[in-house]
Amino acid sequence: MTVGLVMAYGGRVATDLSDTALIGVLLFVGVAAPQLVVGYLVSGELGLTPARPPERGRRPRVAVHVCRTRSGGMETTVTEHDGAILARLESDDRVFEVRFDALEPTDVTLRFLRDGDRVGSVYNDDGTQRTMARLTTAREGTDFIGVEVPKEFVAEVLDTALETGRVTDETAAEGYRLRVL
């Protein structure tokens, strides 16, 4: 972009064009011409056609990646990776990461499933507004690790699971969204 502007300005100086003419040329080359080329390519003259929408009732399986920094230095990542969804939340005082291939919603809980086994869940802490995430450990017994997670992160996880067709019951997912989020 910078090189293009330098060349355009140099061309303006060399040909003694006015600023108005230079702006017109830049708009045509940077906006109008690309739109015309795309329109020509999609028109079918070269045998190219726009992508078909997915069949009705089937969701496309696409990799979804959401990564942004939030206030307080919290960074979240929710992405489809290696046949599963990876959800990670990281801040100065906590890290939460789970990999799952299915999300089973109930009225007030989201259960993370991997190969049919429950590997964790998201639930509301009784009597508070806190949303907690729980990971079960691989050891014998009932050990688990719990961490508070923001509802925005939970919404990202639910949206990604819905978009990629990994929710076991979409009606229950909407019920969860109404009650918890």
Phi, psi and omega in degrees: 000314181297318179298318179298318178293319178298316179295319180295317179294319177298320177294324178296316180295316183293325183258358178062040176283152176282164178298324179297317179294320179298317178298319178299315180296316180298319178295319180294312183290323185271338185238300188292314183298313178300322178295321178295318181295314179297317178301320179293316182295321183280343184295346177100356181295332178256008180085007179267140178228155178295156180296141178285145173291158180296156178300149181299136179089349180245134177266140177291144177265099182240154175281125180249134181227120177236123179214119177209156178266135180251173178300147181082010177076022180272129179241134180238147175224128174226116186211151172274126185212127173055046176079012180210175175258133176252122178239126184222135175234131182221134174217184181297331185248001180200155172223133176227130179216134178219144176239124183216156178250353175210149178238119182254107180272148168236191181300321186227010183221145169247124180256129176272126179241138174227121183054036178083351180261142177285123180248356179169181180199167172238133182213162174269133177294130184307127174077005180231175176268001184286137173258124185248145173248141184231131174244132176277149180268163181279355182280164176295150176102201185245028179296144175208165177239129180238144179212144177285136179231145179288150181297332177298321178294317179298319178297320177298317180297314181296316180298316180295318179297321177295315182297328183261006176072031183255010178267132184285334181212104184292327178295315177296326179296318178293324175297318177299315181300318180293320185279323190254317185270000000 
